[in-house]
Structures are given as structure tokens and as C-alpha cells.
Amino acid sequence: MEDCIFCKIINREIPSDTVYEDENILAFRDINPQAPIHIVVIPKKHMTSVLEADKETIGTIFEAINKIAKQEKIDEKGFRVITNCGENAGQTVKHLHFHILAGSKLNEKIC
């Protein structure tokens, strides 16, 4: 999708601080972090939300999240994975994405 900011990041039209990439997934540090570690994980194939995702895509994303957690050394102390689906949930970019939040004790009232 040509006006999607995440598609522009995938296509290298917009720079990002990439922490992980493979043929299907791109992960980068959020430019407006909500925690000391805040990484956005996206499929390279454009889909709007989890409502359009198939099980292969979701599996690939979570395999990447597992690798990122180990790479960032947050696998032992813990982290949170969040996705928003639709306007009322706070989804501002209409491209399926997951947030990895970690690096401190997270507010339990969020989820």
C-alpha cells in the first residue's frame, strides 16, 4: 500500500532502527517508545490487522518475537506483546503490527 508508513519503512523509503529482519518480517525500534525497550514487529506483506492475518503469518511473527526477545536479552525478565485492532483499540497505522515492550516493570493496569 503506497501511503502506508510501515510499507515505506519496509521499502527503505523511510529509515528505521532495524533490530531484526528476515524475508517475511521487519522489526525496528519505535520512534516514540512507551517503555525502555519498545520494538515494532511487522510482516512485510501488507495486511490491515489481525483480522486479515493467516496462521502462517501469525506464527512467523511470533517466531521472530521469540528471536528478538533473546537477542535483546529480555526473555528472562519478561516483556509484553501488544497488537491493536481498529480505531477503538488505538490502532493508528493500518498495517498489522505488534509492539514488544520491556526493560522495566510495566504498569499492570494496561492489560
Backbone torsions as a table, in degrees:
resi	resn	phi	psi	omega
1	MET	NA	124.2	-168.8
2	GLU	-69.7	-27.4	-179.5
3	ASP	-99.2	5.4	-179.7
4	CYS	-78.7	122.7	-178.6
5	ILE	-61.9	-36.1	179.2
6	PHE	-70.2	-36.4	175.4
7	CYS	-63.9	-36.9	177.3
8	LYS	-65.8	-36.5	176.0
9	ILE	-66.2	-45.0	178.0
10	ILE	-57.6	-41.9	-177.8
11	ASN	-83.0	5.3	178.1
12	ARG	65.1	23.4	174.2
13	GLU	-80.1	-24.9	176.7
14	ILE	-125.9	131.5	-179.4
15	PRO	-72.0	155.3	175.2
16	SER	-146.6	160.1	175.1
17	ASP	-92.2	83.9	-174.4
18	THR	-70.4	132.1	175.9
19	VAL	-111.4	-18.8	-179.7
20	TYR	-157.4	141.4	173.7
21	GLU	-155.0	138.5	168.5
22	ASP	-138.8	-167.2	-175.1
23	GLU	-66.9	-21.5	-175.8
24	ASN	-114.6	-19.3	-169.3
25	ILE	-129.4	145.6	170.5
26	LEU	-131.1	136.1	177.6
27	ALA	-131.8	138.1	-176.6
28	PHE	-148.6	159.9	179.1
29	ARG	-72.5	135.5	179.0
30	ASP	-67.7	138.1	-179.7
31	ILE	-77.9	-11.7	176.8
32	ASN	-129.8	69.3	-171.5
33	PRO	-63.0	139.9	177.3
34	GLN	-102.3	2.6	178.3
35	ALA	-156.0	163.6	178.6
36	PRO	-53.4	-36.8	172.6
37	ILE	-117.3	120.0	-179.6
38	HIS	-141.1	106.5	-176.4
39	ILE	-118.8	136.3	177.4
40	VAL	-102.8	129.9	-178.5
41	VAL	-116.5	124.3	-176.0
42	ILE	-132.5	146.9	169.7
43	PRO	-76.4	146.7	177.7
44	LYS	-71.6	-25.2	175.7
45	LYS	-81.6	128.0	-178.9
46	HIS	-70.1	128.2	168.5
47	MET	-147.8	145.4	-170.5
48	THR	-69.5	-44.1	-175.2
49	SER	-160.5	-174.9	177.8
50	VAL	-61.8	-20.3	178.7
51	LEU	-66.2	-20.3	178.7
52	GLU	-104.0	-4.2	-173.8
53	ALA	-82.6	142.8	173.3
54	ASP	-98.8	169.2	-175.1
55	LYS	-65.6	-29.9	178.0
56	GLU	-65.2	-43.4	178.8
57	THR	-63.4	-46.5	-179.7
58	ILE	-62.6	-42.6	178.2
59	GLY	-61.5	-42.3	179.4
60	THR	-64.2	-41.1	178.5
61	ILE	-62.7	-45.9	-177.7
62	PHE	-72.1	-27.9	171.6
63	GLU	-64.3	-41.1	177.7
64	ALA	-65.5	-42.0	178.7
65	ILE	-59.2	-41.4	177.6
66	ASN	-59.4	-46.8	179.4
67	LYS	-64.0	-41.6	-179.6
68	ILE	-65.1	-42.3	179.4
69	ALA	-58.7	-42.4	177.5
70	LYS	-68.9	-44.1	-179.9
71	GLN	-60.2	-41.4	-178.4
72	GLU	-85.7	-1.9	179.2
73	LYS	59.3	41.5	176.4
74	ILE	-111.8	3.8	-175.8
75	ASP	-69.9	-27.1	-177.0
76	GLU	-89.4	-41.1	-177.8
77	LYS	-83.2	-24.0	175.5
78	GLY	115.2	158.9	-179.4
79	PHE	-158.4	166.6	178.6
80	ARG	-118.8	141.4	175.5
81	VAL	-118.5	126.4	-176.7
82	ILE	-131.5	140.8	166.5
83	THR	-132.9	142.2	177.7
84	ASN	-108.2	141.5	-177.4
85	CYS	-128.2	100.5	177.3
86	GLY	94.9	165.1	-175.3
87	GLU	-57.7	-45.9	-177.9
88	ASN	-66.2	-20.2	177.9
89	ALA	-90.8	-5.8	178.6
90	GLY	95.9	14.4	178.3
91	GLN	-72.7	115.2	-178.4
92	THR	-102.6	-24.3	176.1
93	VAL	-110.9	120.9	-175.8
94	LYS	-84.0	57.9	174.4
95	HIS	-142.9	126.6	-178.8
96	LEU	-48.5	127.9	177.2
97	HIS	-155.1	152.5	178.4
98	PHE	-122.0	141.3	176.4
99	HIS	-102.7	131.7	169.9
100	ILE	-104.6	120.9	179.7
101	LEU	-118.0	134.0	-178.4
102	ALA	-166.7	-176.9	173.9
103	GLY	102.0	-7.4	175.6
104	SER	-162.0	171.7	175.7
105	LYS	-68.4	120.3	-176.0
106	LEU	-87.4	149.3	178.7
107	ASN	-60.7	121.9	-177.4
108	GLU	-72.3	-17.0	-177.4
109	LYS	-76.2	-13.3	-178.9
110	ILE	-65.9	-44.9	-177.5
111	CYS	-124.2	NA	NA
